[in-house]
């Protein structure tokens, strides 16, 4: 299915948010995620089904200043 991840259209096989992170090789630590502009708590990642056209923002912390 085709979803938008961090502004880029991406073809994925994942059916839920946790599977998407694994497929895209994100480590599951220190992430904040929103699907269609709604923040999804970490406890709900496995329960959050994805559908074609979803907009997903994956935010990782950075150091600097």
PyMOL Python script that loads the backbone (N, CA, C, O; Angstrom):
from pymol import cmd

cmd.read_pdbstr("""\
ATOM      1  N   UNK A   1       0.841  -1.168   0.000  1.00  0.00           N
ATOM      2  CA  UNK A   1       0.000   0.000   0.000  1.00  0.00           C
ATOM      3  C   UNK A   1       0.885   1.229   0.000  1.00  0.00           C
ATOM      4  O   UNK A   1       2.050   1.158   0.390  1.00  0.00           O
ATOM      5  N   UNK A   2       0.354   2.327  -0.423  1.00  0.00           N
ATOM      6  CA  UNK A   2       1.110   3.569  -0.512  1.00  0.00           C
ATOM      7  C   UNK A   2       0.677   4.508   0.616  1.00  0.00           C
ATOM      8  O   UNK A   2      -0.501   4.834   0.756  1.00  0.00           O
ATOM      9  N   UNK A   3       1.669   4.938   1.422  1.00  0.00           N
ATOM     10  CA  UNK A   3       1.446   5.897   2.494  1.00  0.00           C
ATOM     11  C   UNK A   3       2.455   7.034   2.336  1.00  0.00           C
ATOM     12  O   UNK A   3       3.388   6.942   1.538  1.00  0.00           O
ATOM     13  N   UNK A   4       2.261   8.081   3.086  1.00  0.00           N
ATOM     14  CA  UNK A   4       3.198   9.210   3.065  1.00  0.00           C
ATOM     15  C   UNK A   4       3.928   9.218   4.400  1.00  0.00           C
ATOM     16  O   UNK A   4       3.311   9.373   5.454  1.00  0.00           O
ATOM     17  N   UNK A   5       5.248   9.051   4.348  1.00  0.00           N
ATOM     18  CA  UNK A   5       6.067   9.027   5.552  1.00  0.00           C
ATOM     19  C   UNK A   5       7.012  10.216   5.509  1.00  0.00           C
ATOM     20  O   UNK A   5       7.840  10.335   4.606  1.00  0.00           O
ATOM     21  N   UNK A   6       6.881  11.086   6.484  1.00  0.00           N
ATOM     22  CA  UNK A   6       7.713  12.299   6.570  1.00  0.00           C
ATOM     23  C   UNK A   6       7.710  13.064   5.247  1.00  0.00           C
ATOM     24  O   UNK A   6       8.749  13.541   4.790  1.00  0.00           O
ATOM     25  N   UNK A   7       6.527  13.171   4.640  1.00  0.00           N
ATOM     26  CA  UNK A   7       6.359  13.974   3.442  1.00  0.00           C
ATOM     27  C   UNK A   7       6.652  13.273   2.128  1.00  0.00           C
ATOM     28  O   UNK A   7       6.485  13.875   1.067  1.00  0.00           O
ATOM     29  N   UNK A   8       7.085  12.017   2.166  1.00  0.00           N
ATOM     30  CA  UNK A   8       7.421  11.298   0.937  1.00  0.00           C
ATOM     31  C   UNK A   8       6.523  10.083   0.760  1.00  0.00           C
ATOM     32  O   UNK A   8       6.346   9.297   1.691  1.00  0.00           O
ATOM     33  N   UNK A   9       5.954   9.925  -0.436  1.00  0.00           N
ATOM     34  CA  UNK A   9       5.138   8.740  -0.710  1.00  0.00           C
ATOM     35  C   UNK A   9       6.031   7.508  -0.688  1.00  0.00           C
ATOM     36  O   UNK A   9       7.116   7.489  -1.269  1.00  0.00           O
ATOM     37  N   UNK A  10       5.544   6.482  -0.001  1.00  0.00           N
ATOM     38  CA  UNK A  10       6.316   5.269   0.197  1.00  0.00           C
ATOM     39  C   UNK A  10       5.408   4.065   0.014  1.00  0.00           C
ATOM     40  O   UNK A  10       4.271   4.064   0.487  1.00  0.00           O
ATOM     41  N   UNK A  11       5.895   3.054  -0.659  1.00  0.00           N
ATOM     42  CA  UNK A  11       5.164   1.800  -0.822  1.00  0.00           C
ATOM     43  C   UNK A  11       5.598   0.867   0.305  1.00  0.00           C
ATOM     44  O   UNK A  11       6.789   0.596   0.456  1.00  0.00           O
ATOM     45  N   UNK A  12       4.639   0.369   1.102  1.00  0.00           N
ATOM     46  CA  UNK A  12       4.954  -0.500   2.236  1.00  0.00           C
ATOM     47  C   UNK A  12       4.063  -1.729   2.243  1.00  0.00           C
ATOM     48  O   UNK A  12       2.994  -1.750   1.634  1.00  0.00           O
ATOM     49  N   UNK A  13       4.530  -2.754   2.946  1.00  0.00           N
ATOM     50  CA  UNK A  13       3.752  -3.975   3.136  1.00  0.00           C
ATOM     51  C   UNK A  13       3.089  -4.003   4.509  1.00  0.00           C
ATOM     52  O   UNK A  13       2.154  -4.773   4.729  1.00  0.00           O
ATOM     53  N   UNK A  14       3.561  -3.176   5.426  1.00  0.00           N
ATOM     54  CA  UNK A  14       3.100  -3.186   6.817  1.00  0.00           C
ATOM     55  C   UNK A  14       1.611  -2.881   6.920  1.00  0.00           C
ATOM     56  O   UNK A  14       1.070  -2.080   6.157  1.00  0.00           O
ATOM     57  N   UNK A  15       0.961  -3.534   7.878  1.00  0.00           N
ATOM     58  CA  UNK A  15      -0.464  -3.296   8.094  1.00  0.00           C
ATOM     59  C   UNK A  15      -0.733  -2.486   9.358  1.00  0.00           C
ATOM     60  O   UNK A  15      -1.848  -2.011   9.572  1.00  0.00           O
ATOM     61  N   UNK A  16       0.308  -2.329  10.206  1.00  0.00           N
ATOM     62  CA  UNK A  16       0.145  -1.506  11.403  1.00  0.00           C
ATOM     63  C   UNK A  16       1.409  -0.679  11.627  1.00  0.00           C
ATOM     64  O   UNK A  16       2.431  -0.881  10.970  1.00  0.00           O
ATOM     65  N   UNK A  17       1.312   0.242  12.558  1.00  0.00           N
ATOM     66  CA  UNK A  17       2.399   1.190  12.778  1.00  0.00           C
ATOM     67  C   UNK A  17       3.679   0.514  13.259  1.00  0.00           C
ATOM     68  O   UNK A  17       4.764   0.868  12.797  1.00  0.00           O
ATOM     69  N   UNK A  18       3.583  -0.442  14.166  1.00  0.00           N
ATOM     70  CA  UNK A  18       4.783  -1.139  14.659  1.00  0.00           C
ATOM     71  C   UNK A  18       5.477  -1.888  13.526  1.00  0.00           C
ATOM     72  O   UNK A  18       6.705  -1.879  13.436  1.00  0.00           O
ATOM     73  N   UNK A  19       4.704  -2.530  12.668  1.00  0.00           N
ATOM     74  CA  UNK A  19       5.281  -3.245  11.530  1.00  0.00           C
ATOM     75  C   UNK A  19       5.940  -2.279  10.546  1.00  0.00           C
ATOM     76  O   UNK A  19       6.961  -2.607   9.941  1.00  0.00           O
ATOM     77  N   UNK A  20       5.365  -1.102  10.388  1.00  0.00           N
ATOM     78  CA  UNK A  20       5.957  -0.088   9.512  1.00  0.00           C
ATOM     79  C   UNK A  20       7.333   0.319  10.018  1.00  0.00           C
ATOM     80  O   UNK A  20       8.276   0.436   9.235  1.00  0.00           O
ATOM     81  N   UNK A  21       7.453   0.535  11.319  1.00  0.00           N
ATOM     82  CA  UNK A  21       8.746   0.918  11.886  1.00  0.00           C
ATOM     83  C   UNK A  21       9.792  -0.170  11.658  1.00  0.00           C
ATOM     84  O   UNK A  21      10.945   0.125  11.345  1.00  0.00           O
ATOM     85  N   UNK A  22       9.388  -1.409  11.814  1.00  0.00           N
ATOM     86  CA  UNK A  22      10.304  -2.531  11.570  1.00  0.00           C
ATOM     87  C   UNK A  22      10.686  -2.587  10.092  1.00  0.00           C
ATOM     88  O   UNK A  22      11.860  -2.742   9.754  1.00  0.00           O
ATOM     89  N   UNK A  23       9.702  -2.461   9.222  1.00  0.00           N
ATOM     90  CA  UNK A  23       9.959  -2.513   7.779  1.00  0.00           C
ATOM     91  C   UNK A  23      10.895  -1.395   7.331  1.00  0.00           C
ATOM     92  O   UNK A  23      11.733  -1.597   6.453  1.00  0.00           O
ATOM     93  N   UNK A  24      10.751  -0.222   7.933  1.00  0.00           N
ATOM     94  CA  UNK A  24      11.578   0.921   7.543  1.00  0.00           C
ATOM     95  C   UNK A  24      12.880   0.990   8.352  1.00  0.00           C
ATOM     96  O   UNK A  24      13.653   1.940   8.226  1.00  0.00           O
ATOM     97  N   UNK A  25      13.107  -0.038   9.186  1.00  0.00           N
ATOM     98  CA  UNK A  25      14.338  -0.185   9.971  1.00  0.00           C
ATOM     99  C   UNK A  25      14.575   0.948  10.960  1.00  0.00           C
ATOM    100  O   UNK A  25      15.710   1.376  11.172  1.00  0.00           O
ATOM    101  N   UNK A  26      13.486   1.428  11.565  1.00  0.00           N
ATOM    102  CA  UNK A  26      13.605   2.381  12.669  1.00  0.00           C
ATOM    103  C   UNK A  26      13.763   1.584  13.949  1.00  0.00           C
ATOM    104  O   UNK A  26      13.112   0.555  14.130  1.00  0.00           O
ATOM    105  N   UNK A  27      14.627   2.057  14.838  1.00  0.00           N
ATOM    106  CA  UNK A  27      14.686   1.474  16.162  1.00  0.00           C
ATOM    107  C   UNK A  27      13.500   2.045  16.927  1.00  0.00           C
ATOM    108  O   UNK A  27      13.169   3.220  16.771  1.00  0.00           O
ATOM    109  N   UNK A  28      12.864   1.231  17.743  1.00  0.00           N
ATOM    110  CA  UNK A  28      11.633   1.631  18.403  1.00  0.00           C
ATOM    111  C   UNK A  28      11.863   2.472  19.655  1.00  0.00           C
ATOM    112  O   UNK A  28      10.944   2.640  20.456  1.00  0.00           O
ATOM    113  N   UNK A  29      13.049   2.995  19.836  1.00  0.00           N
ATOM    114  CA  UNK A  29      13.316   3.826  21.006  1.00  0.00           C
ATOM    115  C   UNK A  29      13.358   5.281  20.593  1.00  0.00           C
ATOM    116  O   UNK A  29      13.735   5.611  19.468  1.00  0.00           O
ATOM    117  N   UNK A  30      12.974   6.134  21.500  1.00  0.00           N
ATOM    118  CA  UNK A  30      13.107   7.575  21.307  1.00  0.00           C
ATOM    119  C   UNK A  30      12.413   8.092  20.047  1.00  0.00           C
ATOM    120  O   UNK A  30      13.002   8.873  19.299  1.00  0.00           O
ATOM    121  N   UNK A  31      11.187   7.673  19.805  1.00  0.00           N
ATOM    122  CA  UNK A  31      10.435   8.156  18.652  1.00  0.00           C
ATOM    123  C   UNK A  31       9.120   8.775  19.102  1.00  0.00           C
ATOM    124  O   UNK A  31       8.548   8.374  20.115  1.00  0.00           O
ATOM    125  N   UNK A  32       8.655   9.737  18.355  1.00  0.00           N
ATOM    126  CA  UNK A  32       7.293  10.258  18.476  1.00  0.00           C
ATOM    127  C   UNK A  32       6.668  10.087  17.103  1.00  0.00           C
ATOM    128  O   UNK A  32       7.301  10.384  16.090  1.00  0.00           O
ATOM    129  N   UNK A  33       5.423   9.608  17.061  1.00  0.00           N
ATOM    130  CA  UNK A  33       4.788   9.310  15.782  1.00  0.00           C
ATOM    131  C   UNK A  33       3.385   9.880  15.743  1.00  0.00           C
ATOM    132  O   UNK A  33       2.633   9.789  16.713  1.00  0.00           O
ATOM    133  N   UNK A  34       3.045  10.469  14.604  1.00  0.00           N
ATOM    134  CA  UNK A  34       1.689  10.953  14.365  1.00  0.00           C
ATOM    135  C   UNK A  34       1.178  10.318  13.076  1.00  0.00           C
ATOM    136  O   UNK A  34       1.913  10.202  12.096  1.00  0.00           O
ATOM    137  N   UNK A  35      -0.071   9.915  13.087  1.00  0.00           N
ATOM    138  CA  UNK A  35      -0.735   9.392  11.897  1.00  0.00           C
ATOM    139  C   UNK A  35      -1.903  10.311  11.605  1.00  0.00           C
ATOM    140  O   UNK A  35      -2.798  10.482  12.433  1.00  0.00           O
ATOM    141  N   UNK A  36      -1.886  10.900  10.421  1.00  0.00           N
ATOM    142  CA  UNK A  36      -2.923  11.849  10.025  1.00  0.00           C
ATOM    143  C   UNK A  36      -3.085  12.957  11.070  1.00  0.00           C
ATOM    144  O   UNK A  36      -4.198  13.333  11.437  1.00  0.00           O
ATOM    145  N   UNK A  37      -1.940  13.470  11.536  1.00  0.00           N
ATOM    146  CA  UNK A  37      -1.850  14.604  12.456  1.00  0.00           C
ATOM    147  C   UNK A  37      -2.294  14.289  13.875  1.00  0.00           C
ATOM    148  O   UNK A  37      -2.474  15.205  14.677  1.00  0.00           O
ATOM    149  N   UNK A  38      -2.475  13.020  14.203  1.00  0.00           N
ATOM    150  CA  UNK A  38      -2.837  12.612  15.558  1.00  0.00           C
ATOM    151  C   UNK A  38      -1.678  11.823  16.158  1.00  0.00           C
ATOM    152  O   UNK A  38      -1.268  10.804  15.602  1.00  0.00           O
ATOM    153  N   UNK A  39      -1.147  12.289  17.291  1.00  0.00           N
ATOM    154  CA  UNK A  39      -0.053  11.587  17.953  1.00  0.00           C
ATOM    155  C   UNK A  39      -0.560  10.234  18.438  1.00  0.00           C
ATOM    156  O   UNK A  39      -1.646  10.125  19.007  1.00  0.00           O
ATOM    157  N   UNK A  40       0.250   9.209  18.199  1.00  0.00           N
ATOM    158  CA  UNK A  40      -0.104   7.842  18.605  1.00  0.00           C
ATOM    159  C   UNK A  40       0.831   7.428  19.745  1.00  0.00           C
ATOM    160  O   UNK A  40       2.044   7.360  19.548  1.00  0.00           O
ATOM    161  N   UNK A  41       0.282   7.149  20.938  1.00  0.00           N
ATOM    162  CA  UNK A  41       1.124   6.701  22.047  1.00  0.00           C
ATOM    163  C   UNK A  41       1.813   5.373  21.713  1.00  0.00           C
ATOM    164  O   UNK A  41       1.262   4.541  20.992  1.00  0.00           O
ATOM    165  N   UNK A  42       2.995   5.192  22.237  1.00  0.00           N
ATOM    166  CA  UNK A  42       3.781   3.980  21.977  1.00  0.00           C
ATOM    167  C   UNK A  42       2.980   2.709  22.263  1.00  0.00           C
ATOM    168  O   UNK A  42       3.101   1.733  21.523  1.00  0.00           O
ATOM    169  N   UNK A  43       2.182   2.701  23.298  1.00  0.00           N
ATOM    170  CA  UNK A  43       1.395   1.516  23.660  1.00  0.00           C
ATOM    171  C   UNK A  43       0.376   1.143  22.583  1.00  0.00           C
ATOM    172  O   UNK A  43      -0.141   0.026  22.590  1.00  0.00           O
ATOM    173  N   UNK A  44       0.080   2.058  21.662  1.00  0.00           N
ATOM    174  CA  UNK A  44      -0.923   1.809  20.624  1.00  0.00           C
ATOM    175  C   UNK A  44      -0.319   1.523  19.250  1.00  0.00           C
ATOM    176  O   UNK A  44      -1.064   1.318  18.292  1.00  0.00           O
ATOM    177  N   UNK A  45       1.001   1.504  19.127  1.00  0.00           N
ATOM    178  CA  UNK A  45       1.633   1.318  17.819  1.00  0.00           C
ATOM    179  C   UNK A  45       1.209   0.013  17.157  1.00  0.00           C
ATOM    180  O   UNK A  45       0.943  -0.007  15.955  1.00  0.00           O
ATOM    181  N   UNK A  46       1.141  -1.074  17.915  1.00  0.00           N
ATOM    182  CA  UNK A  46       0.754  -2.364  17.332  1.00  0.00           C
ATOM    183  C   UNK A  46      -0.724  -2.418  16.988  1.00  0.00           C
ATOM    184  O   UNK A  46      -1.138  -3.194  16.127  1.00  0.00           O
ATOM    185  N   UNK A  47      -1.522  -1.593  17.662  1.00  0.00           N
ATOM    186  CA  UNK A  47      -2.974  -1.574  17.450  1.00  0.00           C
ATOM    187  C   UNK A  47      -3.413  -0.572  16.386  1.00  0.00           C
ATOM    188  O   UNK A  47      -4.590  -0.527  16.027  1.00  0.00           O
ATOM    189  N   UNK A  48      -2.488   0.221  15.885  1.00  0.00           N
ATOM    190  CA  UNK A  48      -2.845   1.277  14.938  1.00  0.00           C
ATOM    191  C   UNK A  48      -2.705   0.764  13.507  1.00  0.00           C
ATOM    192  O   UNK A  48      -1.606   0.692  12.958  1.00  0.00           O
ATOM    193  N   UNK A  49      -3.842   0.411  12.920  1.00  0.00           N
ATOM    194  CA  UNK A  49      -3.856  -0.093  11.545  1.00  0.00           C
ATOM    195  C   UNK A  49      -3.579   1.045  10.573  1.00  0.00           C
ATOM    196  O   UNK A  49      -3.986   2.186  10.795  1.00  0.00           O
ATOM    197  N   UNK A  50      -2.883   0.715   9.498  1.00  0.00           N
ATOM    198  CA  UNK A  50      -2.591   1.686   8.454  1.00  0.00           C
ATOM    199  C   UNK A  50      -3.484   1.430   7.256  1.00  0.00           C
ATOM    200  O   UNK A  50      -3.875   0.296   6.981  1.00  0.00           O
ATOM    201  N   UNK A  51      -3.802   2.510   6.544  1.00  0.00           N
ATOM    202  CA  UNK A  51      -4.549   2.364   5.296  1.00  0.00           C
ATOM    203  C   UNK A  51      -3.903   3.242   4.237  1.00  0.00           C
ATOM    204  O   UNK A  51      -3.214   4.213   4.548  1.00  0.00           O
ATOM    205  N   UNK A  52      -4.133   2.893   3.018  1.00  0.00           N
ATOM    206  CA  UNK A  52      -3.530   3.618   1.902  1.00  0.00           C
ATOM    207  C   UNK A  52      -3.846   5.100   2.012  1.00  0.00           C
ATOM    208  O   UNK A  52      -4.986   5.490   2.265  1.00  0.00           O
ATOM    209  N   UNK A  53      -2.818   5.922   1.817  1.00  0.00           N
ATOM    210  CA  UNK A  53      -2.983   7.370   1.852  1.00  0.00           C
ATOM    211  C   UNK A  53      -2.722   7.999   3.205  1.00  0.00           C
ATOM    212  O   UNK A  53      -2.696   9.225   3.311  1.00  0.00           O
ATOM    213  N   UNK A  54      -2.523   7.185   4.260  1.00  0.00           N
ATOM    214  CA  UNK A  54      -2.230   7.745   5.581  1.00  0.00           C
ATOM    215  C   UNK A  54      -0.977   8.601   5.520  1.00  0.00           C
ATOM    216  O   UNK A  54      -0.033   8.303   4.787  1.00  0.00           O
ATOM    217  N   UNK A  55      -0.988   9.677   6.311  1.00  0.00           N
ATOM    218  CA  UNK A  55       0.184  10.540   6.438  1.00  0.00           C
ATOM    219  C   UNK A  55       0.811  10.271   7.797  1.00  0.00           C
ATOM    220  O   UNK A  55       0.178  10.455   8.837  1.00  0.00           O
ATOM    221  N   UNK A  56       2.061   9.835   7.771  1.00  0.00           N
ATOM    222  CA  UNK A  56       2.758   9.430   8.983  1.00  0.00           C
ATOM    223  C   UNK A  56       3.985  10.312   9.163  1.00  0.00           C
ATOM    224  O   UNK A  56       4.795  10.475   8.250  1.00  0.00           O
ATOM    225  N   UNK A  57       4.102  10.875  10.360  1.00  0.00           N
ATOM    226  CA  UNK A  57       5.285  11.663  10.704  1.00  0.00           C
ATOM    227  C   UNK A  57       6.022  10.919  11.797  1.00  0.00           C
ATOM    228  O   UNK A  57       5.460  10.624  12.852  1.00  0.00           O
ATOM    229  N   UNK A  58       7.290  10.615  11.537  1.00  0.00           N
ATOM    230  CA  UNK A  58       8.144   9.939  12.516  1.00  0.00           C
ATOM    231  C   UNK A  58       9.208  10.942  12.933  1.00  0.00           C
ATOM    232  O   UNK A  58      10.009  11.400  12.119  1.00  0.00           O
ATOM    233  N   UNK A  59       9.198  11.271  14.219  1.00  0.00           N
ATOM    234  CA  UNK A  59      10.103  12.295  14.725  1.00  0.00           C
ATOM    235  C   UNK A  59      11.116  11.655  15.645  1.00  0.00           C
ATOM    236  O   UNK A  59      10.761  10.969  16.604  1.00  0.00           O
ATOM    237  N   UNK A  60      12.396  11.888  15.340  1.00  0.00           N
ATOM    238  CA  UNK A  60      13.479  11.353  16.153  1.00  0.00           C
ATOM    239  C   UNK A  60      14.195  12.513  16.851  1.00  0.00           C
ATOM    240  O   UNK A  60      14.308  13.596  16.278  1.00  0.00           O
ATOM    241  N   UNK A  61      14.674  12.303  18.066  1.00  0.00           N
ATOM    242  CA  UNK A  61      15.380  13.374  18.779  1.00  0.00           C
ATOM    243  C   UNK A  61      16.749  13.627  18.160  1.00  0.00           C
ATOM    244  O   UNK A  61      17.382  12.725  17.610  1.00  0.00           O
ATOM    245  N   UNK A  62      17.182  14.860  18.263  1.00  0.00           N
ATOM    246  CA  UNK A  62      18.520  15.242  17.798  1.00  0.00           C
ATOM    247  C   UNK A  62      19.199  16.052  18.871  1.00  0.00           C
ATOM    248  O   UNK A  62      18.546  16.748  19.650  1.00  0.00           O
ATOM    249  N   UNK A  63      20.519  15.959  18.910  1.00  0.00           N
ATOM    250  CA  UNK A  63      21.271  16.787  19.817  1.00  0.00           C
ATOM    251  C   UNK A  63      21.802  17.982  19.055  1.00  0.00           C
ATOM    252  O   UNK A  63      21.975  17.937  17.837  1.00  0.00           O
ATOM    253  N   UNK A  64      22.045  18.996  19.752  1.00  0.00           N
ATOM    254  CA  UNK A  64      22.596  20.189  19.115  1.00  0.00           C
ATOM    255  C   UNK A  64      22.041  21.428  19.792  1.00  0.00           C
ATOM    256  O   UNK A  64      21.319  21.368  20.787  1.00  0.00           O
ATOM    257  N   UNK A  65      22.407  22.524  19.217  1.00  0.00           N
ATOM    258  CA  UNK A  65      21.887  23.714  19.867  1.00  0.00           C
ATOM    259  C   UNK A  65      22.255  24.963  19.172  1.00  0.00           C
ATOM    260  O   UNK A  65      21.881  26.049  19.615  1.00  0.00           O
TER     261      UNK A  65
END
""", "prot")
cmd.dss("prot")
cmd.show_as("cartoon", "prot")
cmd.util.cbc("prot")
cmd.orient("prot")
